[in-house]
Structure formats: C-alpha cells, structure tokens
C-alpha cells in the first residue's frame, strides 16, 4: 500500500540530521546505479528514497554550480532526471551561503550561478519537508506498477515546488 510506504519514508526522514543537499547527492548516486532501466518498480523507488537517508553521499563537483544543466527539447529518461537532480544539488549548495533565517517556507529564490533545469523558487528546505511534498504531489494514493524516469523527475520537482 502506498500510504504505508509513504509513512515509512517520512518516518526515516524525520530522524535524519542530513542536509537536503547531502540527501539529494546520495539519491543521485543511487539513481545512477539504476540508469540503464527505463523504469523502476515502486519497491525500488521507495527503497532508493529511504536508502538515500543513510547511504554514502557522493562528493560535490563544484563545476555543477556553473555548468549548463538546462533541458533541451526532447530530453527525457535518466538524462532528464539527472539534469534536474544535479540542478537541485547545485541550488542547495548555493543556498549554503545564505543565512538560515532567509530560507522561508513561503518560497525562496535560489542564488544561482549557472543554467539549471528547475525553477528558481524553493519551498522545501529539509529532507522531511522535501519528501513529504514530493510524495503528496506525485502520488494520489494509488500504487503505480512502475515509475519511469520522467515520473521520478516529476517527483523531484514536487519536492522543490509543491507546498
């Protein structure tokens, strides 16, 4: 049942002291290991979400901050997902230079240095808030048979922009 899986992910996230950037870098690393798949079963998707809470964190590549991570017409699949998650990682890294009190829940524009695949505004700044909104914005209570990379990209965007 999707509700139970959602609750398990959120319970695990509530116990983490990991920053959202660290979480996303771990999730990116786990996603790369599955990049040859066209889609993943929901069990694998929820496992990745939960595992990223404790998995080793991939190193940050400072080139991501200024790289062209924009989306081109026709881009899809893992390539699209990777552009979006790397854009989010770069945004979170840029946010590290912003005082915490400015990270407002009503929306904060990322202090960008490069072209990114995502919108400027962030509403969720913790792992728990990000996952809660991503899960709420992506799933309507039904369990999909599998999730394509494009659907998982939508999940990432909901984590950033869904209120």
C-alpha positions as CSV (number, residue, x, y, z in Angstrom):
1,X,0.0,0.0,0.0
2,X,1.3,3.4,-1.0
3,X,0.3,5.1,2.3
4,X,2.4,2.6,4.4
5,X,5.5,3.1,2.1
6,X,5.0,6.9,2.3
7,X,4.8,6.8,6.1
8,X,7.9,4.6,6.3
9,X,9.9,7.1,4.1
10,X,8.7,10.0,6.2
11,X,9.5,8.3,9.5
12,X,13.0,7.5,8.3
13,X,13.5,11.1,7.1
14,X,12.3,12.6,10.4
15,X,15.2,11.0,12.2
16,X,18.0,12.4,9.9
17,X,20.3,15.2,10.5
18,X,21.4,15.0,6.9
19,X,21.1,18.2,4.9
20,X,18.8,18.3,1.8
21,X,21.9,18.7,-0.4
22,X,23.5,15.6,1.2
23,X,20.3,13.6,0.8
24,X,20.0,14.6,-2.9
25,X,23.6,13.7,-3.6
26,X,23.0,10.2,-2.1
27,X,19.8,9.8,-4.1
28,X,21.6,10.9,-7.3
29,X,24.3,8.2,-6.6
30,X,21.7,5.5,-6.0
31,X,19.8,6.6,-9.2
32,X,23.0,6.4,-11.3
33,X,23.2,2.7,-10.4
34,X,19.8,2.2,-12.0
35,X,20.3,4.4,-15.0
36,X,20.1,1.6,-17.5
37,X,16.5,0.9,-16.6
38,X,13.6,2.5,-18.4
39,X,11.6,2.5,-15.2
40,X,11.8,1.1,-11.7
41,X,9.3,-0.8,-9.7
42,X,7.7,1.1,-6.8
43,X,9.6,-1.1,-4.2
44,X,12.9,0.0,-5.7
45,X,11.8,3.6,-5.8
46,X,10.8,3.7,-2.2
47,X,13.9,1.8,-1.3
48,X,16.0,4.5,-3.0
49,X,14.2,7.2,-1.2
50,X,14.7,5.6,2.2
51,X,18.3,4.4,1.5
52,X,19.4,7.9,0.5
53,X,18.8,8.9,4.1
54,X,21.8,6.8,5.3
55,X,23.7,5.9,2.1
56,X,27.2,7.3,1.4
57,X,27.0,10.8,0.0
58,X,28.5,11.4,-3.4
59,X,31.1,14.1,-3.5
60,X,30.0,17.6,-4.7
61,X,31.5,18.6,-8.0
62,X,32.0,22.4,-7.9
63,X,31.6,22.5,-11.7
64,X,27.9,21.8,-11.2
65,X,27.4,25.3,-9.8
66,X,28.3,26.9,-13.2
67,X,27.5,24.1,-15.6
68,X,24.8,24.4,-18.2
69,X,22.2,22.0,-16.7
70,X,19.4,23.3,-18.8
71,X,16.9,21.0,-20.5
72,X,16.8,20.7,-24.3
73,X,13.6,19.8,-26.3
74,X,13.1,16.1,-26.4
75,X,15.2,15.3,-23.4
76,X,13.7,12.6,-21.3
77,X,14.5,9.5,-19.2
78,X,17.5,9.2,-16.9
79,X,19.2,12.2,-18.7
80,X,16.3,14.5,-17.7
81,X,16.2,13.1,-14.2
82,X,19.9,13.6,-13.8
83,X,19.8,17.2,-15.0
84,X,17.0,18.0,-12.6
85,X,18.6,16.4,-9.5
86,X,22.1,17.9,-10.3
87,X,20.3,21.3,-10.7
88,X,18.7,20.8,-7.3
89,X,22.0,19.7,-5.7
90,X,23.8,22.8,-7.1
91,X,20.9,25.0,-5.8
92,X,21.2,23.5,-2.3
93,X,24.9,24.1,-2.4
94,X,24.4,27.7,-3.4
95,X,21.9,28.0,-0.5
96,X,24.6,27.0,1.9
97,X,25.9,30.6,1.5
98,X,22.5,32.1,2.6
99,X,21.7,32.6,6.3
100,X,19.2,30.0,7.6
101,X,16.7,32.6,8.6
102,X,16.2,33.6,5.0
103,X,15.1,30.1,3.9
104,X,11.4,30.9,4.2
105,X,8.7,28.3,3.8
106,X,6.7,30.7,1.6
107,X,9.4,30.4,-1.1
108,X,12.9,31.5,-1.6
109,X,14.8,32.0,-4.9
110,X,18.0,30.1,-5.3
111,X,21.1,32.2,-5.6
112,X,22.2,30.8,-9.0
113,X,25.4,30.9,-10.9
114,X,24.5,28.7,-13.9
115,X,21.7,27.5,-16.1
116,X,19.6,24.9,-14.3
117,X,16.8,22.5,-15.2
118,X,14.5,23.6,-12.5
119,X,12.6,26.7,-11.4
120,X,14.2,29.3,-9.2
121,X,11.9,29.1,-6.2
122,X,12.3,26.5,-3.4
123,X,9.5,25.9,-0.8
124,X,11.1,22.9,1.0
125,X,14.5,23.1,2.7
126,X,14.6,20.0,4.8
127,X,14.7,16.3,3.8
128,X,11.4,15.7,5.6
129,X,9.6,18.6,4.0
130,X,11.0,17.8,0.6
131,X,9.9,14.2,0.7
132,X,6.5,15.0,2.3
133,X,5.7,17.4,-0.5
134,X,7.2,15.3,-3.3
135,X,5.2,12.2,-2.2
136,X,2.0,14.3,-1.8
137,X,2.4,15.9,-5.2
138,X,3.3,12.7,-7.0
139,X,1.0,10.0,-5.7
140,X,-2.7,10.1,-5.4
141,X,-2.9,7.1,-3.1
142,X,-2.7,4.5,-5.8
143,X,0.3,2.4,-6.4
144,X,1.9,2.6,-9.8
145,X,3.2,-0.6,-11.5
146,X,6.4,1.1,-12.2
147,X,7.9,4.6,-12.3
148,X,9.6,6.0,-15.4
149,X,12.5,8.4,-15.1
150,X,10.1,11.2,-16.3
151,X,7.7,10.4,-13.4
152,X,10.7,10.3,-11.0
153,X,11.7,13.7,-12.4
154,X,8.2,15.0,-11.6
155,X,8.7,13.7,-8.0
156,X,11.9,15.8,-7.7
157,X,10.2,18.9,-9.0
158,X,7.3,18.4,-6.5
159,X,9.8,18.1,-3.7
160,X,11.1,21.6,-4.6
161,X,8.0,23.4,-5.6
162,X,4.9,21.6,-4.0
163,X,3.6,23.5,-1.0
